[in-house]
Amino acid sequence: MGSNLSSQTDVTTTKSRKSQHNFPGNLWSQASYYVRVLKPRETVLLTLIGASTAIVASNASPDLWRFLVVTLVVALGSGGTNGLTNYLDRHVDARMTRTRGRVLPSRLIDPPQKALVWSGLLVVCSLAVSLYLHPYAFAAALIGVSFALIGRKTWVTHFMGSFSSCGPVLVGWFTMNPNVNWTIVLMSVVIVLWLPIHVWNLMISSRDDYIQAGVDIFPLNHGVLITARISVLLSALLYLASLSLYILGGFGWIYLVAANVGGLSMIWATLQILQNRDKVSAYRVFKTSAYPYLGLIFVSLPLDVWITRVL
């Protein structure tokens, strides 16, 4: 009798869940999970730097249709790649307090292969359209995606990630301008120097969480001091690279102000972690390096070109 009652209850619960699943409002929730797996904040930042580079490459007068297409290509490619890395990292994410609430560890998309197919489809679409835009843009996109997926959660991850993050910049540039000059070289150098500062300090700020999850790679196995010293050095080189971009790229006062404000803010933030050697300072470096720094730099570049060269 008790068993039958339990079975009836299970059936009722199952029906209830199915009815909730079919409820229109729940469709929006399901859709939101497929957006969240693409890491929207990171994807928006990468799309911003790709679109900004496209404007710079076209000397602030891009063909509107081509600009919209390359922006979409970068958005789809960046989002799809983020989804693929989320899929590859899902087991580690499930063991970490900071990340276990993400879509895949919390099984909001189940089975996770659905996210793999969704993200892979976005990447394939992005690569196909980038090939239509320019072979160099396709090559940059393909290398960017490949490098993002190699050696996840190993010592090579962030070195590959530095070059992978140049993908949106190179795709934006080659779509509008197939020529290589100091401007695109130094814009890429800025990205390569920026990423380790950004990621390593996030890892230091959550070091215990990573260690208990079984991740024991640099900088986790070397501690705060060495990370702080490297961060100060990299932030100084980043500042020099941004100033070199001003000189060799022929930019004006708007970018110069942004490069000085952003560069000095990064140096100050990294010096704070060197002085305090604590997780709070490391997290502050991580936050400063995102939109406050990279967003400022890449917004100021097209704005500078538009105001100083066009008006």
C-alpha positions in Angstrom: 0.0 0.0 0.0 2.8 2.4 1.0 4.7 1.4 -2.1 1.7 2.1 -4.4 1.2 5.5 -2.7 4.8 6.3 -3.3 4.6 5.3 -6.9 1.5 7.4 -7.4 3.3 10.3 -5.8 6.3 9.9 -8.1 4.0 9.8 -11.1 2.2 12.9 -10.0 5.5 14.7 -9.3 6.8 13.6 -12.8 3.6 14.9 -14.4 3.9 18.2 -12.5 7.5 18.6 -13.6 6.6 17.9 -17.2 3.8 20.5 -17.0 6.2 23.0 -15.6 8.7 22.2 -18.3 6.0 22.9 -20.9 5.0 26.2 -19.3 5.9 29.0 -21.7 7.7 31.0 -19.0 10.0 28.1 -18.5 11.1 28.2 -22.1 12.7 31.6 -21.4 14.6 30.0 -18.5 15.8 27.2 -20.7 16.9 29.7 -23.3 18.7 31.8 -20.7 20.8 28.7 -19.8 22.1 28.4 -23.3 23.0 32.1 -23.2 24.7 31.7 -19.8 26.9 28.8 -20.9 28.5 31.2 -23.4 29.8 33.4 -20.6 28.0 36.6 -21.7 30.2 39.1 -19.9 33.4 37.7 -21.4 31.8 37.3 -24.8 30.6 41.0 -24.8 34.1 42.1 -23.9 35.7 40.1 -26.7 33.1 41.3 -29.1 33.8 44.9 -28.1 37.5 44.6 -28.7 36.9 42.9 -32.1 34.4 45.5 -33.2 36.7 48.3 -32.0 39.6 46.9 -33.9 37.5 46.7 -37.1 36.7 50.4 -36.8 40.4 51.3 -36.3 41.4 49.0 -39.3 39.0 50.9 -41.5 40.2 54.3 -40.3 36.8 54.9 -38.7 34.9 54.5 -41.9 33.9 50.8 -42.1 31.4 49.5 -44.6 28.4 49.2 -42.4 27.3 45.7 -43.6 30.8 44.3 -43.3 31.2 45.8 -39.8 27.9 44.2 -38.6 28.9 40.9 -40.1 32.3 40.8 -38.5 30.8 41.9 -35.1 28.4 39.0 -35.4 31.3 36.6 -36.3 33.3 37.6 -33.3 30.3 37.4 -31.0 29.3 33.9 -32.2 32.9 32.6 -32.3 33.8 34.0 -28.8 30.5 32.8 -27.3 30.8 29.4 -28.9 34.4 29.0 -27.7 33.5 30.0 -24.2 30.7 27.4 -24.3 33.2 24.7 -25.4 35.6 25.6 -22.6 32.8 25.5 -20.2 32.0 22.0 -21.4 35.6 20.9 -21.1 36.0 22.4 -17.6 32.6 21.2 -16.3 34.0 18.5 -14.0 36.5 20.9 -12.3 33.9 23.6 -12.1 31.6 21.2 -10.2 34.2 20.8 -7.5 34.8 24.6 -7.0 32.6 26.8 -4.8 33.1 29.7 -7.2 31.9 27.9 -10.3 29.7 25.1 -9.2 26.6 27.3 -9.8 27.4 27.5 -13.5 25.0 26.0 -16.0 26.7 22.7 -16.7 27.9 21.8 -13.1 24.4 22.5 -11.8 22.9 20.4 -14.6 20.6 23.2 -15.8 21.5 21.9 -19.3 21.3 18.1 -19.1 22.9 16.2 -20.6 25.9 18.5 -21.1 26.3 17.3 -24.7 23.5 19.7 -25.6 25.7 22.6 -24.7 28.6 20.9 -26.7 26.4 20.8 -29.8 25.1 24.3 -29.3 28.5 25.8 -28.8 30.1 23.8 -31.6 27.4 25.0 -34.0 28.1 28.6 -33.1 31.8 28.1 -33.7 31.3 26.4 -37.0 28.9 29.2 -38.2 31.5 31.8 -37.1 34.3 30.1 -38.9 32.3 29.7 -42.1 31.4 33.4 -42.3 34.9 34.5 -41.4 36.2 32.5 -44.4 33.8 34.4 -46.5 35.1 37.7 -45.0 38.8 37.0 -45.6 41.1 34.0 -45.5 43.3 35.7 -42.9 40.3 36.3 -40.7 39.4 32.6 -41.0 42.9 31.6 -40.1 42.9 33.9 -37.0 39.6 32.6 -35.9 40.6 29.0 -36.3 43.8 29.5 -34.4 42.0 31.4 -31.7 39.4 28.6 -31.2 42.1 25.9 -31.3 44.4 27.6 -28.8 41.5 28.1 -26.4 40.8 24.4 -26.2 44.3 23.1 -25.9 45.6 21.9 -22.5 42.7 23.0 -20.4 43.6 23.4 -16.7 47.3 22.6 -17.4 50.4 24.9 -17.3 50.0 25.7 -21.0 46.4 26.9 -20.6 47.0 30.6 -20.1 49.9 30.9 -22.5 47.6 29.5 -25.2 44.8 31.7 -23.9 46.9 34.8 -24.4 47.2 34.1 -28.1 43.6 32.8 -28.3 42.4 36.1 -27.0 44.0 37.9 -29.9 41.6 36.1 -32.2 38.8 38.7 -32.0 41.3 41.5 -32.6 42.9 39.8 -35.6 39.5 38.8 -37.1 38.3 42.4 -36.8 41.5 43.7 -38.3 41.9 41.3 -41.3 38.2 41.7 -42.2 38.8 45.3 -42.9 42.5 45.5 -43.6 44.6 42.5 -44.8 47.9 44.4 -44.2 50.0 43.9 -41.1 51.5 47.0 -39.5 52.6 48.2 -36.1 49.1 49.1 -35.0 47.7 45.6 -35.2 51.0 44.1 -33.8 50.9 46.3 -30.7 47.2 45.8 -30.2 47.9 42.1 -30.1 50.8 42.5 -27.7 48.5 44.4 -25.4 46.2 41.4 -25.3 49.0 38.9 -24.8 50.4 40.9 -21.8 47.0 41.6 -20.4 45.6 38.1 -20.1 48.0 36.5 -17.6 47.5 39.5 -15.3 43.8 39.1 -15.5 43.6 35.3 -15.1 46.4 34.6 -12.7 45.2 37.1 -10.2 41.7 35.6 -10.3 43.3 32.2 -9.6 45.3 33.6 -6.7 42.2 35.3 -5.2 40.4 31.8 -5.3 43.6 29.7 -4.7 42.1 27.5 -2.0 39.1 26.8 -4.1 41.3 25.7 -7.0 43.6 23.6 -4.9 40.8 21.6 -3.2 39.3 21.0 -6.7 42.6 19.3 -7.7 44.0 22.1 -9.9 47.7 22.6 -9.1 49.2 24.6 -11.8 51.0 28.0 -12.1 50.5 30.4 -10.3 48.6 28.3 -7.7 51.7 26.2 -6.8 54.0 29.3 -6.5 51.9 31.6 -4.3 51.1 35.2 -4.1 54.6 36.8 -4.0 55.9 35.4 -7.3 52.5 36.2 -9.0 52.6 39.7 -7.6 56.1 40.3 -8.9 55.3 38.9 -12.4 52.1 41.0 -12.4 54.0 44.2 -11.7 56.5 43.4 -14.5 53.7 42.5 -16.9 51.7 45.6 -16.1 54.8 47.8 -16.7 55.3 46.1 -20.0 51.6 46.5 -20.8 51.9 50.2 -20.1 54.9 50.5 -22.4 53.2 48.6 -25.1 50.1 50.9 -24.9 52.3 54.0 -25.1 54.2 52.4 -28.1 50.8 51.9 -29.7 50.2 55.7 -29.3 53.5 56.6 -30.9 53.8 54.0 -33.7 50.0 53.9 -34.4 49.7 57.6 -34.8 46.9 58.0 -32.3 45.8 61.3 -30.6 45.2 62.7 -27.2 42.0 60.7 -26.4 43.9 57.4 -26.6 46.9 58.8 -24.8 44.7 59.8 -21.9 43.1 56.4 -21.8 46.5 54.6 -22.0 47.9 56.6 -19.2 44.8 56.3 -16.9 44.5 52.6 -17.6 48.2 51.8 -17.5 48.9 53.6 -14.3 45.8 52.1 -12.7 47.1 48.6 -13.6 50.5 49.3 -12.2 49.0 50.7 -9.0 46.7 47.7 -8.6 49.6 45.2 -9.1 51.8 47.1 -6.7 49.0 46.8 -4.1 49.1 43.0 -4.3 52.9 43.1 -4.1 52.6 45.1 -0.9 49.6 43.4 0.7 50.1 39.9 -0.6 46.4 39.0 0.0 43.5 37.6 -2.0 41.5 40.9 -1.8 44.3 42.7 -3.7 44.6 39.9 -6.2 40.8 40.1 -6.9 41.1 43.9 -7.3 43.7 43.4 -10.0 41.4 40.9 -11.7 38.5 43.3 -11.7 40.6 46.4 -12.7 42.0 44.5 -15.7 38.6 43.7 -17.2 36.3 46.4 -18.4 38.0 49.3 -16.5 41.3 48.6 -18.3 40.7 46.6 -21.5 37.3 48.1 -22.1 38.7 51.6 -21.7 41.6 51.0 -24.0 39.6 49.5 -26.8 36.8 52.0 -26.7 39.2 54.9 -26.8 41.0 53.6 -29.9 38.1 53.9 -32.4 36.9 57.0 -30.6 40.3 58.6 -31.0 40.4 57.7 -34.7 37.0 59.0 -35.3 37.5 62.3 -33.6 41.1 63.1 -34.5 41.2 61.7 -38.1 37.7 62.0 -39.4 36.1 65.1 -37.8 
